[in-house]
Amino acid sequence: MNDSRALLARLVAFDTTSRESNLALIDYVRDYLAAFGVSAELTYNDSRTKANLFATIGPQEHPGIVLSGHTDVVPVDGQAWTRPAFELTEAEGRLYGRGTADMKGYLACVLALVPAAVKAPLRRPLHLALSYDEEVGCLGVRGLLAQLSQRAVKPMLCVIGEPTELKPVLGHKGKLAVRCEVKGAACHSAYTPQGVNAIEYAARLIGELGRLAETLKAQEQCDTNFDPPFSTVQTGVIQGGQALNIVPEHCRFDFEVRALPSLNPARVLEQLRDYAQHSLLPAMQAVSGQSAIHFHELSSYPGLYTAPDSPAAEWLAQFCGSRDFGTVAFGTEGGLFDQAGVPTVVCGPGSMDQGHKPDEFVSVEQLAACDAMLERVLEFVCRD
């Protein structure tokens, strides 16, 4: 069967947790497309354990529409699932399984559209884009976009099918995740002035992050299209120290900046670097020349904001039947598509309220509504 529910069952059965390979799913999709005469290009990671997939249906000489989604899912470890996570089950109008909302439900609907798409009189192409490692920093899609940039004709629109309950979404914040490593000098705690306490200096850096976060709340930096309407900074992990009677030599912490599209989050990092260089390191190195503070980027992706009066927004309104445009708090690959010159919007079945949780689900109603939306996309690319 090629209906979206049956396809979703197949996709959920692949354990594509980000730490695992996604090649079994990608091979399945490639074979599925080949059965309809559609060829697919794969772009691999360096170890060739994961791949993106890009396929085109229709005339490649014209700008078309990309239907895009990621294949990886978040772990189920430690979650209290009452149903099998990697087996689709149905109850009371809900389809349960890891990734049903985020975002294999959308991918299933896209694949279900293929039989009709290959028979349709397409005036513009439909592109299918499946990526890996979105959940760990939008890593995989960058290779796909590098390949796409070499094509003579760029797509006119990308629809990222993240779960928005099929509401039209035009934007989200960007993210920068950073690890800071502080190296001090150890000594017996009875002689603390002879040491450099890495934890205490890390604490001062974290305090400075808090101060920087407050400055981002200034009214002139706010954008009420987003919730919260300002960029945020938070420290999520800290590690350091060995024993209470040892001045700690090492401490590290991870922090993130969730930035409005108008803010480059690297600005926050540069301000923190400046504080470390001029306010902390001189005192640290006066005690021990080996003292140091290093910053390492863990992941990043840009924000997205597509103007409500743009053609991309108008097309999305036609597809989903609403001009009630909004934004989402979570990130997507949309900012990367936008940076690559492809106008991008976000709209997909299900809700992120169910994503990343035990007993994740998408409703049967939402899946059917997504099928209907994609049929309107198909009608659109058939028009002159």
Number of C-alpha atoms within 10 A of each C-alpha: 7 15 15 23 19 13 20 26 21 17 28 25 17 20 23 25 19 18 13 14 19 23 19 16 21 23 14 14 18 19 15 16 19 12 11 13 12 16 15 19 15 19 20 18 14 8 7 10 12 24 29 26 23 23 18 18 22 21 14 18 12 14 19 24 24 24 21 26 28 28 31 28 27 20 18 16 8 7 12 10 15 9 16 14 22 20 19 23 15 15 10 7 12 18 25 27 27 35 32 34 31 31 27 29 33 33 28 25 28 22 20 21 20 20 15 11 21 16 11 15 15 20 18 23 24 26 20 21 26 22 28 31 26 21 19 16 18 22 17 23 26 19 18 22 20 12 14 16 14 9 11 10 13 19 21 18 24 25 22 24 29 33 27 21 19 23 22 23 28 23 28 28 28 26 26 22 22 19 19 20 21 23 24 28 23 20 17 14 16 10 12 16 12 15 20 26 26 27 23 15 20 26 14 16 22 20 13 16 22 15 12 17 18 14 13 20 15 11 10 8 14 16 15 8 17 17 13 13 15 24 27 21 22 15 17 9 10 17 13 16 17 11 9 9 13 18 26 25 20 22 22 20 21 20 20 23 25 26 23 28 19 15 18 17 25 16 11 20 21 11 14 17 17 12 16 20 13 10 13 17 17 15 13 22 15 11 15 17 13 12 21 20 21 12 16 11 15 14 15 20 21 26 26 29 21 21 15 16 8 10 14 20 23 14 15 26 18 14 22 20 14 13 15 10 16 16 21 19 14 13 22 27 28 31 26 19 26 19 14 15 15 21 24 29 28 29 23 30 32 30 21 21 12 19 22 17 17 21 21 24 28 29 22 20 14 22 27 15 18 27 22 16 22 19 17 16 21 23 16 17 20 16 10 7
